[in-house]
Amino acid sequence: MISKAFQDIVSQMAEIFPKRFGIADSQGLVLAYNALEPDEDIMEELVSAASSSDKLLFKNGFTIRSMANKPYAEYIVYVEGTDETAKYCCNAVAVAANNVRHYYDEKYDKTNFMQNIIFDNLISFDLHQQARELHVDCDVPRAVFFIKVTGSGESSIYEVVRNMFPDKERDFVISIDSNNIVLIKELKEVLKPEELEKLAHQILDTANSEIMNQVVIGLSTVASNIDELNTSYKEAQIAIEVGKVFSEEKNILSYDNLGIGRLIYQLPIKLCELFLQEVFKKGDITTLDDETILTINKFFENDLNVSETSRQLFVHRNTLVYRLEKIYKLTGLDLRKFDQAIVFKVAMMVHKYLISNPMKI
């Protein structure tokens, strides 16, 4: 247990600094101390103050400092008094305890182990060796959820998801930064995409009620064993990236349901540019005005049905035919013909993909 390692530090430091001090977790539980355990109310105030900054702070006659561990302060050091000795003691204990925590995380922490897997920091032999040491089941199915807060500013999404999945032995919540986290969810069996989406909707509904920001969730396919987790993580990332370009209106994006957008996303940029040049020999897609683009999109939505499209656009059938003829003259593609409509649809998606990031053009 890390509390034993912390207690060893406190006992050694107590011989150097004539102070009463200790280390507590983010819930105010004192893990190690030398003859001083503050009252519950005071401890709560110390933890609250320390969690807001990683600097040395003073509160209720104590010197306090968080042991920085994004996305929140997992542990804090408190020392009775605010004099220079208290400051030195607090800093020294924080540094020593942080070093021990890093070692402990690398060797014993399952979440850190899972993080190394999805970031591809482990070779296969080390992966299975550490899994045995940590008693991690290699052959249970797991799904990866990439949860992204799209609004600006700090959010509490980590705490929200961690509270939803409190079992740290089976479900792992990994922070990428304050607005991006990854949930690795252990499953009893391999679930279908629609069943994973139900779980994603639960996360989305809870997040929307807890934080004042928009949330987008990317879903992977199910990893049948631990060796496939890195691939599943990449799939969840791709789901977010592809959805950002082709499915802006969706909040839940499944890798299994990305359609042709996934194919386009994986094409080389140069190939995309050559494709557009080949398709639009007569004129560039950018020559089409907003009204024409609206007509095209509505025509595709109605499966190339002229009558239904003209009805929904509140225009005469002949007006719609005129617009389609205009598109044909500008681009050389007749959208009333199925094969040419497909080419045009793909070309629109390729163009959207290229302009989604100026660096790609």
N, C-alpha and C positions, 0 to 999 in steps of 0.2 A: 504493500500500500504506500502511496505517495505521502500520506500523513506521517508515517514512520520516518521517511527520509527528511521531511520537514522538521520533525522533532529532533533528529540528530543535528541538524543545522542550528536550531534554536539552542540546544544544549551546549554546543561548541561556542556559539556567539555569546552565550551568557557568561562565559569565563572571561570574555574580552570587554564586554560593555556592561557596566553596573546599572542596567535598566531592566524594567519588566516589559516584556513584549511577546508577540505571537504572530501566527499566520492563520487567517480565516479564509473560507471559500466565499463565493459570491452570494450565498444564502445566509451568511453570518455565522456559519458553524465554525468554531475554533478547532483547527486541526493540530496545532502545535503551540505551546506556550511555556513560559517559565514563571509560574506563580501569579499569572494575571489573565483572567478571563472576564472581559467587560460585561456589564449587564446587557440583557437582550436588546433593550431600547437603544442604548448607546452603540452597541455593535451594529445595529441596523443603520444608524446614522453614519457611522464610520464607513460601512460598505457602500452606502449610497453616495457619499462624498468622493470616495476613492474611485468609484466606477466611472465618474465623469471625466477623469483625467489620469494620465500616467505620470504626472508630476508629483513632487513632494507636497503634501497638503497638511494643514493643521485643523483639528476639529475636537472640541470637547476636552481640550488638554492633552490630546494625543497627536503624534506625528504619524501620518499614514501615507502609504504609497501602493498603487495597484501594480501587480505583476502583469505587464501588458501581454494580452493574449487575445488577439482579434477573434471574433467580433465583439467580445465583451471581456471585462476583467474577471478572470476565473478565480484568482486569489488576490488577497491584499495582505500587506504587512502593517502592523500597528505597534507603536512604541509609546509608552507612557512618558509624557513630557514634551516640550517643544524647544529645548535648548540644543546647542550644537552637538552634544553627545547623542541626543535622541535622533538628530538628523543623520549623523554618521552611521548609527546603529541601523536605522530604517533602510538607508541606501545599501549598506553592506548585506543585510539579511535578504533584501529584495534581489540583489544580484546573485547571491549564492543560491537562493531558492529557485530563481529562474533557470540557472544552469542545471540544477537537479531536475526541474520539471521538464526541460527540453530532453534530457537524457531519458527520463521516465517515459515521456511521450513516444520517443523513437523506439524504445525497447518494449514497452508494455501497452501502449494505448492503441486500441483497435481502430479508433477513428483515424488516427494518424496513419495506421497501416492501410486502411481503405483509401485514404487520400493519396498515398504513394502508388497504389495500384492504378487509380483512374488517371493520375498524372504520368503514368508509365515510368515510374522511378525504380521499379524492381524487375530484375530478370526472373525468369520462370522458377529457377531453383530456389532463389532467395524468397520468392513469393510463397512457395509451398512450405519452406522451412519455417518462415515466420508465422504462417497460418497454423502450423502444428504447435509452435511455442505459445501462441495466443489462444489456442483452442477455437479457431475460427473454422466453421464448416465450409469446405471448399465446393461442395456439390449441391448446395441448396439454390433454388432459383432466386434471382434478385432483379429488381427493376431500378433504373436510374431516372430521377426527376430533376431537371435543371430548372430552378425557380428564379425568375428574374423580375426585379422591381423596376418598372420602366420610368417611373417618375423621378424627379430630382430630390436630392437631400437624403439624409440618413433615414433608415427604416429599421424596424424591429423584426424583420422577417425571420431572422435566425431563431429568435426566442419563440415566435409563433409556431414554426415548424417543429422545433425541438419539443415544445409542450404537446404538440399533436402526436409525436412519436417518441415517447420518453424512454423506450427500451434501448439503452445504449449498447446492449450486447448483440442486438439483431438489426436495429435500424440506425443508420449513420448519417448525421447532418454535418456537411462540410462547408465551411465558409470560403468562397472565392474572394469576395469583398463584401462591404456592408449591404449591397443591393443584389448580390448574386450568390445563391447557395445551391448545393447539390444534396439531394436526399437519395441515399441508397437503401431501398426498402426490401427487406427479406420477405419472400412469399412462401406460402405453404405449398403452392403448386404453380405451374406456368399459367399465367392468366392471358386471356385474349385482349387485344388492343382496347376494345370497348369497356372491358372490366377495369383496365388501368386508367382509362379516361374517367370512369366514375370516381376512382380514388383521387385523381387530379382535380376533379370538380369539388371534392370535399376540401382539399387543400386550398383551392382558389376561393371558395365561399368563406372559409375561416380567415384567410389572409385579408380578404376584402372587408370583413367586419372588424378586423383588429388594427389594420394600418390604413392610413389615408393615402394610398397610392395604388396605381394599376399594377397588376401582376400577370406575367405570362409564364406558362409552364411548358417545357419541352419534354416529351416522353421518349424513352428508348424502347427497343424491343427487349424482351426478357433475356437476361443472361442466365443460361442454364448452369454455369459454374463460375468460379471466381476468376478463371483465366479470361472470360469474356467481358469482364466488367469495364475494362478500358475501352473496348469497342462500343459498349452500351453508353458510356459517358460521351463518347464522340458523337454517337447518334443523337443523344439528347441535345447536344450543342448544335448540331446541324439542323435539328428540328426548329430550334429557336432562330437560327440565322436564315433559314429558308422561309420560315413563317413571317419574319420581319419584312421580307421582300414581296412574297406572293400571297400572304394571308394576313394582312394587317388587321383585319377585323376579328381574328380569332385570338382567344386567350389560352387555349389548350391546343398544342401542336404535337401530333404523334408522328414519329419517324416512319411508321408503317403507312401513313396516309398523306404523304407529301406530294404524291403524284409526279407529274413531269417536272415540277419545280426542283425536286431533288436531283434529277438528271442534269438540268440546266446548271444548277449550282456547282456541280462537279466538273463541268466542262472548262477547258482552258479559255482564257479571255480572248486570245487571238482567234480561236476557232469561232467563238460567238460573234466577233466582229466580222469575220469573213462570211458567216452565215447571213448576217443582216445585209451585207453588201450584195450578196447573191440574190436574196429575196427581193429587196427593194432596188431593182435596177433602174426603174423609172423615176423614183423619188423617195426621199427619206421619210421614215415614219413620223418625224418631228414636224412635217408639213401639214399633218392632220390637225384640225382645230378641235376644241373641246366638244362641240356639238357632234362632230363626226365620230370622235372616240366614244362618246356616250351611245351613239347609234350602234356602233360596232359591238360594244359590250352587251347592249340589250339584245342585239341580234343573236349573239352567241348564247346568252342566257336562255333564249327561247328556241334553241336547237335549230337555228337558221329558218325559222318559220316567219315568213314575211307578214302574213295577216296578223298574227299575235303580237309581233314586234311593233307594227304600226299602231295597233290598238293601245298598247301600253305607252307608246310615245305620244299618243294623241295626235297623230298625223295621218294624212291620207296614204293609202297603199302606194299610189303613184309617187308621192313625195319620198317615201322610203326607197322605192326602186331607183329614183333619181339620185339619192344619196349613195346608194350602193354602186351605181354607174360611175359616180364621181370618184369614189374610192378606187374603182377599177382603173380609171384613167390616170389617177395619181400614182398608183402602186403597181398596176399590172396584174392584180389579183382579184378574181371575181369571188366574193364571199358567198355567193349562192351555190357555188360548187364545193362539195364537201372536202375534197382533197386540198383545194386552194385555201379554204377556210381554216383547215388544220394548220397549214404552213403559216398563215397570217397570225393565228392564235399563238403559236410557238414563237414567232418572231416578236410579237408584242411582249411576251414573257422574257425573252432574251434581252430585249431593249430595256425593260424594267430592271432586270438583274444588273445590267451594266451601269445604269444611272443611279442605282441604289448606293453606290460608293464611287465618288469622283475619282478615286485612285485606280479604278478599273478601266476608266475611259482613256 
